[in-house]
């Protein structure tokens, strides 16, 4: 983590519950989540996770490197050259 800052999911859930009780905000899933969809040319994986704001870029980089490393070590042929690779934050 960043310095001595440690984020616990239970703390985040408690804080989010206070926000949803105080404001008209929809409850959200706070645990990490992966969804899969199809477009015309590819299978699209969306990864959502909570991260300390100072670690956003580093966390995204580590996750992407781990995914690519695992893909290229898989016993199947993986071809990324024809697939548009869109890595974006939302």
C-alpha positions as CSV (number, residue, x, y, z in Angstrom):
1,X,0.0,0.0,0.0
2,X,0.9,3.6,0.1
3,X,2.9,4.4,3.2
4,X,1.0,3.5,6.3
5,X,-2.4,3.9,4.6
6,X,-4.3,0.6,4.4
7,X,-7.7,0.3,2.9
8,X,-10.0,-2.5,4.2
9,X,-13.1,-3.5,2.4
10,X,-15.1,-3.5,5.6
11,X,-14.2,0.2,6.2
12,X,-15.1,1.1,2.7
13,X,-18.4,-0.7,2.9
14,X,-19.2,1.2,6.2
15,X,-18.4,4.5,4.6
16,X,-20.4,3.8,1.5
17,X,-23.4,2.8,3.5
18,X,-23.3,6.2,5.3
19,X,-23.2,7.9,1.9
20,X,-26.1,5.9,0.5
21,X,-28.1,6.7,3.7
22,X,-27.4,10.4,3.6
23,X,-27.7,11.0,-0.2
24,X,-29.9,9.5,-2.9
25,X,-27.1,7.3,-4.2
26,X,-27.5,3.8,-5.5
27,X,-25.7,1.1,-3.6
28,X,-22.7,-0.3,-5.4
29,X,-20.8,-3.6,-5.5
30,X,-17.5,-2.8,-3.8
31,X,-15.7,-6.1,-4.2
32,X,-13.5,-6.6,-7.2
33,X,-15.4,-7.7,-10.3
34,X,-14.7,-9.0,-13.8
35,X,-17.4,-8.9,-16.5
36,X,-17.2,-10.3,-20.0
37,X,-18.9,-9.0,-23.2
38,X,-18.6,-9.5,-26.9
39,X,-18.1,-6.9,-29.6
40,X,-17.7,-7.4,-33.4
41,X,-14.1,-8.4,-33.2
42,X,-13.2,-9.5,-29.7
43,X,-14.1,-10.7,-26.2
44,X,-14.0,-7.7,-23.9
45,X,-13.1,-8.1,-20.2
46,X,-13.9,-5.3,-17.8
47,X,-12.1,-5.2,-14.5
48,X,-13.5,-3.1,-11.6
49,X,-11.7,-2.8,-8.3
50,X,-11.3,-0.3,-5.5
51,X,-7.8,1.2,-5.1
52,X,-6.3,4.0,-3.0
53,X,-6.3,7.0,-5.3
54,X,-2.6,7.6,-5.0
55,X,-2.0,4.1,-6.4
56,X,-4.4,4.1,-9.4
57,X,-1.8,4.2,-12.1
58,X,0.6,1.7,-10.5
59,X,-2.2,-0.7,-9.6
60,X,-3.6,-0.6,-13.2
61,X,-0.1,-1.2,-14.6
62,X,0.5,-4.2,-12.3
63,X,-2.8,-5.8,-13.1
64,X,-2.3,-5.4,-16.9
65,X,1.3,-6.8,-16.7
66,X,0.0,-9.8,-14.7
67,X,-2.8,-10.4,-17.2
68,X,-0.5,-10.2,-20.3
69,X,2.1,-12.4,-18.7
70,X,-0.4,-15.0,-17.9
71,X,-1.9,-14.8,-21.4
72,X,1.4,-15.3,-23.1
73,X,2.3,-18.2,-20.8
74,X,-1.0,-20.0,-21.5
75,X,-0.7,-23.3,-23.5
76,X,-2.8,-21.7,-26.2
77,X,-1.9,-19.3,-29.0
78,X,-2.9,-15.7,-28.0
79,X,-2.9,-13.1,-30.7
80,X,-3.3,-9.5,-29.7
81,X,-2.0,-8.0,-33.0
82,X,-5.5,-7.8,-34.6
83,X,-7.5,-6.9,-31.5
84,X,-7.8,-3.2,-30.6
85,X,-6.6,-3.0,-27.1
86,X,-8.4,-0.3,-25.1
87,X,-7.2,0.3,-21.6
88,X,-9.2,3.1,-20.0
89,X,-10.3,4.3,-16.7
90,X,-13.9,5.2,-16.0
